Amino acid sequence: LMTQTMIGATNVGSIDVYFDKTLKTNQKLDDYTFRIWKEKFQPTQETSFDKGEAFGEFKLGSCIVLVFEAPSTYHFTHQAGDKIRVGEKL
């Protein structure tokens, strides 16, 4: 089980995702836009990606937070503060 949360810096940042060109991040949501978003992106909806598949790109001041469950024996390949490059294993 894993969740991925995209965070765009207020008023300047955004994130483009390749699997849905209609998704616009860091936009003011009027009533119409919110209704469309709510209909299309349900919390129970799952999206799968192949290993190494490109997800999207940052547009100034954005980040992605990953939260997942792991067994107690799990060990990260990186330490806090390490630089991680595109395509590198987490």
DRENDO-1510 file (C-alpha; in Angstrom, 1 decimal, always signed):
<recs>
REC; n; res; u; v; w
REC; 1; LEU; +0.0; +0.0; +0.0 .
REC; 2; MET; +1.4; +3.4; -1.0 .
REC; 3; THR; +0.1; +6.9; -1.5 .
REC; 4; GLN; +1.7; +9.7; -3.5 .
REC; 5; THR; +0.9; +13.3; -2.7 .
REC; 6; MET; +1.9; +16.1; -5.0 .
REC; 7; ILE; +2.6; +19.5; -3.5 .
REC; 8; GLY; +3.0; +22.6; -5.7 .
REC; 9; ALA; +4.4; +25.8; -4.2 .
REC; 10; THR; +1.6; +28.3; -3.7 .
REC; 11; ASN; +1.1; +30.6; -6.7 .
REC; 12; VAL; +4.2; +29.6; -8.6 .
REC; 13; GLY; +4.7; +25.8; -8.7 .
REC; 14; SER; +2.7; +23.0; -10.4 .
REC; 15; ILE; +3.2; +19.4; -11.4 .
REC; 16; ASP; +2.3; +18.0; -14.8 .
REC; 17; VAL; +1.4; +14.4; -14.9 .
REC; 18; TYR; +1.8; +12.5; -18.1 .
REC; 19; PHE; -1.1; +10.1; -17.6 .
REC; 20; ASP; -3.7; +12.8; -17.5 .
REC; 21; LYS; -3.2; +16.0; -19.5 .
REC; 22; THR; -6.5; +17.5; -18.1 .
REC; 23; LEU; -5.2; +17.5; -14.5 .
REC; 24; LYS; -4.1; +21.0; -13.6 .
REC; 25; THR; -2.4; +21.5; -10.3 .
REC; 26; ASN; -2.1; +24.7; -8.3 .
REC; 27; GLN; -5.2; +26.3; -9.8 .
REC; 28; LYS; -8.0; +28.2; -8.1 .
REC; 29; LEU; -11.0; +25.9; -7.9 .
REC; 30; ASP; -14.3; +27.5; -8.8 .
REC; 31; ASP; -17.5; +25.4; -8.2 .
REC; 32; TYR; -17.5; +24.0; -11.7 .
REC; 33; THR; -13.8; +22.9; -11.6 .
REC; 34; PHE; -14.2; +21.4; -8.2 .
REC; 35; ARG; -17.3; +19.3; -9.3 .
REC; 36; ILE; -15.4; +18.0; -12.4 .
REC; 37; TRP; -12.4; +17.1; -10.3 .
REC; 38; LYS; -14.5; +15.4; -7.6 .
REC; 39; GLU; -16.3; +13.3; -10.3 .
REC; 40; LYS; -13.1; +12.3; -12.0 .
REC; 41; PHE; -10.7; +11.7; -9.1 .
REC; 42; GLN; -12.3; +9.5; -6.5 .
REC; 43; PRO; -10.2; +8.6; -3.5 .
REC; 44; THR; -10.8; +4.9; -4.2 .
REC; 45; GLN; -9.5; +5.1; -7.7 .
REC; 46; GLU; -6.1; +3.4; -8.3 .
REC; 47; THR; -3.6; +4.2; -11.0 .
REC; 48; SER; -0.8; +1.8; -11.8 .
REC; 49; PHE; +2.6; +2.4; -13.4 .
REC; 50; ASP; +5.3; +0.2; -14.8 .
REC; 51; LYS; +8.6; +0.1; -13.0 .
REC; 52; GLY; +10.7; +3.0; -14.1 .
REC; 53; GLU; +7.8; +4.7; -16.0 .
REC; 54; ALA; +7.9; +8.5; -16.1 .
REC; 55; PHE; +5.1; +10.0; -14.0 .
REC; 56; GLY; +5.4; +13.7; -14.8 .
REC; 57; GLU; +7.5; +16.8; -14.1 .
REC; 58; PHE; +7.9; +19.6; -11.6 .
REC; 59; LYS; +7.2; +23.2; -12.5 .
REC; 60; LEU; +9.1; +25.4; -10.0 .
REC; 61; GLY; +9.0; +24.8; -6.3 .
REC; 62; SER; +7.1; +21.5; -6.1 .
REC; 63; CYS; +7.7; +18.2; -4.4 .
REC; 64; ILE; +6.1; +14.7; -4.0 .
REC; 65; VAL; +5.6; +13.0; -0.7 .
REC; 66; LEU; +5.5; +9.1; -0.7 .
REC; 67; VAL; +4.0; +7.3; +2.2 .
REC; 68; PHE; +4.0; +3.5; +2.3 .
REC; 69; GLU; +3.8; +0.5; +4.6 .
REC; 70; ALA; +6.9; -1.7; +4.8 .
REC; 71; PRO; +8.0; -4.7; +6.9 .
REC; 72; SER; +10.1; -4.0; +9.9 .
REC; 73; THR; +13.1; -5.5; +8.1 .
REC; 74; TYR; +13.0; -2.9; +5.3 .
REC; 75; HIS; +16.1; -0.8; +4.8 .
REC; 76; PHE; +16.3; +2.3; +2.6 .
REC; 77; THR; +19.1; +2.5; +0.1 .
REC; 78; HIS; +19.5; +6.2; +0.8 .
REC; 79; GLN; +20.1; +8.3; +3.9 .
REC; 80; ALA; +18.5; +11.6; +4.9 .
REC; 81; GLY; +20.1; +14.4; +2.9 .
REC; 82; ASP; +21.2; +12.2; +0.0 .
REC; 83; LYS; +20.7; +13.5; -3.6 .
REC; 84; ILE; +18.5; +11.2; -5.7 .
REC; 85; ARG; +18.7; +11.4; -9.5 .
REC; 86; VAL; +16.0; +10.7; -12.0 .
REC; 87; GLY; +15.6; +6.9; -12.5 .
REC; 88; GLU; +17.5; +6.1; -9.3 .
REC; 89; LYS; +16.0; +3.4; -7.0 .
REC; 90; LEU; +14.5; +4.6; -3.8 .
</recs>
